[in-house]
Amino acid sequence: MSDPVLPKIELPSWMNEGEVDRIAAAAYTWFSSLAEWALWPLRQLDPMTCSVQVLDLIAWQRDITRFAEEPLELYRLRVKYAYANARDAGSVAGFKRIFQRLGIGYVEIGERMDGMDWDVINIMLSDTQLADNATLLQTLIQHYGRTCRRYGYSIITTLNMELQVIEFSNDATTDLAVLEVRQ
């Protein structure tokens, strides 16, 4: 339980052996434990390292509710970024940042698209992102989504393409084709 806060007890050379040295080691162990106990409440303020019971209290304070079968690491991330996510809610760029912070990955968000009602927000993501994070996406939209808006999902698939650029010497020809009509 050594803590870098406490310096090692250095005794003068004529006292660094025997009973005095053992007393110094015991004092160091005792005061290290004391420092550890004193710093424990401070260490509980970090949502990524605190105990689960304290994490639930911090989550309650930040208006985060753990959904069924949510992994602990994801719950910790949601609690950690609760204030930033609340600040970013309501804008397209902010919503993308929320998805990045929580590990969903790259998404596209479309608003007021042609051929769709004006109040529909379309979230475009890959099929694995949707399958792996379905409950999380629903929770995020409920918590940070805009009111009076409907949300829909579109699946995007990435394709590898090759594009080759070649020079064609800037030559141009014009050919004329005439269709002869027989009477």
C-alpha positions in Angstrom: 0.0 0.0 0.0 2.8 2.5 -0.7 1.5 5.8 -1.8 3.7 8.2 -3.8 2.4 11.0 -1.6 4.6 9.9 1.4 8.3 10.1 1.1 10.3 7.1 2.3 11.6 7.5 5.8 15.4 8.0 5.7 17.2 7.5 8.9 20.7 8.6 9.7 23.3 6.0 9.0 23.9 5.1 12.7 20.1 4.4 13.1 19.2 2.4 10.0 19.5 -1.0 11.5 17.9 -3.0 14.3 14.8 -1.9 16.3 14.9 1.7 15.1 14.8 0.6 11.5 11.8 -1.7 12.2 10.0 1.1 14.0 10.6 3.4 11.0 9.2 0.7 8.6 6.2 0.2 10.8 5.6 4.0 11.0 5.9 4.3 7.2 3.4 1.4 6.8 1.0 3.0 9.3 1.1 6.5 7.7 0.8 5.1 4.2 -2.4 3.3 5.3 -3.6 6.5 6.9 -2.9 8.5 3.7 -4.7 5.8 1.7 -7.8 6.0 4.0 -7.7 9.8 3.8 -7.5 9.9 0.0 -10.2 7.2 -0.5 -13.1 9.7 -0.6 -11.3 11.8 -3.1 -10.7 8.8 -5.4 -14.4 8.0 -5.3 -15.2 11.2 -7.3 -13.9 9.7 -10.5 -16.6 7.7 -12.2 -14.1 5.5 -14.0 -12.5 4.2 -10.8 -15.0 4.6 -8.0 -17.0 1.8 -6.5 -20.3 0.8 -8.1 -22.4 2.1 -5.2 -20.8 5.5 -5.4 -21.1 5.4 -9.2 -24.9 4.9 -8.8 -25.0 8.0 -6.6 -23.0 10.1 -9.1 -25.3 8.7 -11.9 -28.4 9.8 -10.0 -26.9 13.2 -9.5 -26.2 13.5 -13.3 -29.6 12.1 -14.3 -28.2 8.8 -15.8 -30.1 5.5 -15.3 -28.4 2.2 -16.0 -30.4 0.2 -18.6 -30.9 -3.5 -18.4 -27.8 -5.6 -19.2 -25.6 -2.5 -19.7 -21.9 -3.2 -19.3 -20.2 -1.5 -16.4 -17.6 0.2 -18.6 -20.3 1.8 -20.8 -22.2 2.9 -17.7 -19.1 4.5 -16.3 -18.6 6.3 -19.7 -22.1 7.5 -19.7 -21.8 8.9 -16.2 -18.4 10.4 -16.9 -19.6 12.3 -20.0 -23.1 13.2 -18.7 -22.4 16.9 -18.5 -20.6 17.1 -21.8 -23.4 15.0 -23.5 -26.1 17.3 -22.0 -24.2 20.3 -23.4 -23.9 18.8 -26.8 -27.5 17.6 -27.1 -29.6 19.4 -29.6 -27.1 19.9 -32.5 -25.9 17.6 -35.2 -22.3 18.0 -34.4 -23.0 17.5 -30.7 -24.9 14.4 -31.3 -22.0 13.0 -33.3 -19.6 13.8 -30.5 -21.9 11.9 -28.1 -21.8 8.9 -30.3 -18.0 9.1 -30.5 -17.5 9.5 -26.7 -19.6 6.4 -26.0 -17.8 4.2 -28.5 -20.5 3.9 -31.1 -18.3 5.3 -33.8 -18.8 7.3 -36.9 -22.4 8.2 -37.8 -24.1 10.5 -40.2 -27.1 12.5 -39.2 -29.5 14.0 -41.7 -32.2 16.6 -41.0 -35.0 17.9 -43.2 -34.1 15.7 -46.1 -36.0 15.7 -49.4 -38.8 13.2 -49.6 -39.2 12.9 -45.8 -41.2 14.8 -43.3 -39.5 17.9 -41.8 -39.5 16.5 -38.3 -37.6 13.3 -39.1 -34.0 13.0 -38.1 -32.2 10.2 -39.9 -29.3 8.5 -38.2 -27.1 6.7 -40.7 -24.8 4.0 -39.2 -23.5 0.5 -40.1 -25.6 -2.6 -39.4 -23.1 -3.8 -36.8 -23.2 -0.5 -35.0 -27.0 -0.7 -34.9 -27.0 -4.3 -33.8 -24.4 -3.9 -31.1 -25.8 -0.7 -29.6 -29.6 -0.9 -30.1 -30.5 -0.3 -26.5 -27.9 2.4 -26.1 -29.1 4.3 -29.1 -32.7 4.2 -27.9 -31.5 5.4 -24.5 -29.5 8.3 -26.0 -32.3 9.4 -28.2 -34.7 9.4 -25.3 -32.3 11.3 -23.1 -30.6 13.7 -25.4 -32.9 13.8 -28.5 -34.8 16.8 -29.5 -38.5 17.0 -28.5 -41.1 17.0 -31.2 -38.8 15.1 -33.5 -38.9 11.6 -34.8 -35.8 9.5 -35.3 -35.1 6.9 -38.0 -32.2 4.7 -38.8 -30.6 4.1 -42.2 -27.9 1.5 -42.7 -24.8 2.6 -44.5 -22.3 0.2 -45.9 -18.7 1.0 -46.8 -17.3 -0.3 -50.0 -13.7 -0.3 -51.0 -13.2 1.4 -54.4 -10.2 2.0 -56.5 -9.8 5.1 -58.6 -7.2 5.4 -61.3 -6.1 8.7 -62.7 -4.4 8.7 -66.1 -3.4 11.4 -68.5 -5.1 11.5 -71.9 -2.9 14.1 -73.5 -5.6 16.6 -73.7 -6.8 15.4 -77.1 -10.4 15.9 -78.1 -12.3 14.9 -81.1 -15.8 15.6 -82.1 -17.7 13.1 -84.2 -21.1 13.8 -85.7 -23.6 11.1 -86.3 -26.6 11.6 -88.4 -29.6 9.4 -88.5 -30.9 9.0 -91.9 -34.6 8.6 -92.0 -36.0 6.7 -95.0 -39.3 7.6 -96.4 
